[in-house]
């Protein structure tokens, strides 16, 4: 990838990831986050949630990972920040689809970096606000 080949407005990733309750259990094992709101409907309901929720960091990780095939190397991600705006409710039967669209928002040719803005949605609702990556282009 070269500095000249990246233009503002270019879509660099557009994908949907399907999450299941099994996905949540696997992530819990990998992360060590065994909060029962991520796997027990009764606990989620007891604390006032609409259902079992995907881990916020799982959602954030899936979104950031969407740009890695375009970058060619995850080490090119210099900064990544999000604001969690809505939870991803993962139904026991149908799971949940999380859609990620990544667009070049700004290019700093002198620094050899770009800002990539992510739109992350579930059930037609934005789940990560102000999701942005700063990436190294060369």
N, C-alpha and C positions, 0 to 999 in steps of 0.2 A: 504494500500500500504506500502510495506517495502522497505528499501534501497536495499536489495538483489534482489528484483524482477524487478528492472529497469536496462536495459542494453542499452548501446550506440547503436544506429541504430534501436531501436524499434519504430515502427509507433504507436503513441498513439491517433491519430485522422486523419480521412480522410473523409471529407464531402464537399458537395456542397450546397450553399445557393442560392436560387433564389430570386432576388430583383425585385420589380415592382415599378412603379411610386407611387403606394399607400404606399409601404414600405418607400419611401423617405418622403412622406407627414407625415406619422406616426412618423418617426424619427425626422423630423423638429419640430413637436409638442412636442415631449419628450425632445428634446435638446434645443429648442429655437432658432435653426439656420434656419432662414427663408430666407437665401440668395436665390434669384430667379434662380441662376444657377442650383439649385437642383430640380426645378420643371417647369421652363419655357424654352421651346426650343428657342424662339426668343431672350431672354436675353443671353442664353448660346452662341448662334451663334453670337450675337452682340459683345461679348467679345472675340470671336475667339476660342471658345471651340467646340469640335466635336459633342456635344450634352449635354443633361442634365446629370449631374454627381451625383453619390452617394456621400454622405458626407464622407470625409476621416475618420472621427472618427467612422462612422457606419461600414465602411470596417474594421477598426482596431478592433472594438468591436466584430464583427462577427468572426474574425480570433482568437482572444483571447478566446472567448467563446467556440470555438471548443474543447479545451482541458479540459473544466470543467467537462464533464461526466467522463473522465478518472481520474481526480484529486479527484472528489467527493465533492469538496468544493472550490469555487472561492477564498476564503481567503488563499488558499495555493499558490496563485500567489504572489510572492514577488516583482518582477520587470517585466516590459514589455516595450519594445521599438521597434519602427519600423522606417523605412525611406520610405516616400511616393514616389514611383517611376513613377507610371502611374495612371491616373484616371479610374474609373469604369463608363463607359457610360451606362446609363439605357434607353433602347429604350422604346418608349411609348407603343408599341404593344407587343414586345417579352421580355421585361425586360432585365435582365442580370444575369448570373450565376457567382458566386464567389466561387472558389474551395480553400480549405484549407487542407494542409497536415502537420501534426505535428510529428516531429521525435526527439527522445532523442539524443542530440548531445554531452552531457558531464554529468558525474555524479560525484558529490563530496560526497563520502560516509561519510567522516568525518563531514562535515557540514550538511549532510542530505538533500542536494539540488540537483537539476538537471537543466541543460539548455535545453530548448526545442526550436528547430528551426522550424519556420513556413514557408512554401512555399505557397504564396497566389497569385492566378492567376485569370485572367478574359480574355476570348477570346485568350487563349494561350499566354498571356503576364503576366509577373510578375508585380503585382500592389503594393506590399509592399516588400521593400528590407530590408535586415538585421532584419527581424522580429524575435525577440527572447524573450522568457520568462525565468525567473528563478523561479523555483517552489520548495516548501517545500515538501519533500517526506513522512515525518512522523510527 
